Amino acid sequence: MTKLAIMGAMEEEIEPLLSHFENVNIVEYANNKFYEVNYNGLDIVIAYSKIGKVFASLTASTMIEKFSCDTLLFSGVAGGINPELKIGDLIIADKLCQHDLDITAFGHPNGYVPGGKVFVETNENLRNIAKKVANENNISVIEGTIATGDQFVHSVERKEFIQNTFNADALEMEGASVAVVCDALNIPFFILRAISDTADMDAGFDFDEFLKSSAKNSADYIVKIVDQLNK
Ligand code: ADE
């Protein structure tokens, strides 16, 4: 690894990261800000993409192609589906899918278009490093499937569709698009989320209430993973 990308979707998701690092250099590009730091000798670029799959794809591609990042970590919040996931809990994605990608009219499965695949797997080595860090620090984390779509899910019907169709454990709005970009460009990547809500009718309220604290749970763990990667 020569340069690490750390991404979030919202400012609140990267703010706890930025406050951890010193001497941040800001580069403006593609209607966004990229925060460059050197952390104990490791070059890191941090950015938040804005919400949704399109902005997340743009930012991931930019960090790889323009800033030459060769490993990518994503930190942020998600809606919980797996009932074992409570607000604040952490989930590492082992694979991701796009729950709103739908050409089922032509006989294809949900989440599939020709040339693509329903599930994109994250890098196993990064997952193993993260699990080692969790063990050593008594951090409890589950590994599972994350479903991504351009919708803030706040209904039991939609949540159940995503659960039943993809067997997903959590849902959010960026992970799978970052996965598609990194997979295509051969960049090892890792997607971490902390639960902010459970994607039901209270989701909007819970999200506003727990965005900051859950984003910090995710960011604090990411920093520990970075420390391990940099050993
Ligand atoms: N991120 C956090 N909570 C979410 C939800 N309910 N739907 C989509 N993305 C989310």
Residues whose N, C-alpha, C, O or C-beta is under 5 A from the ligand:
A	BS01	ADE	V77 A78 G79 Q151 F152 V153 L171 E172 M173 S196 D197 A199 A203
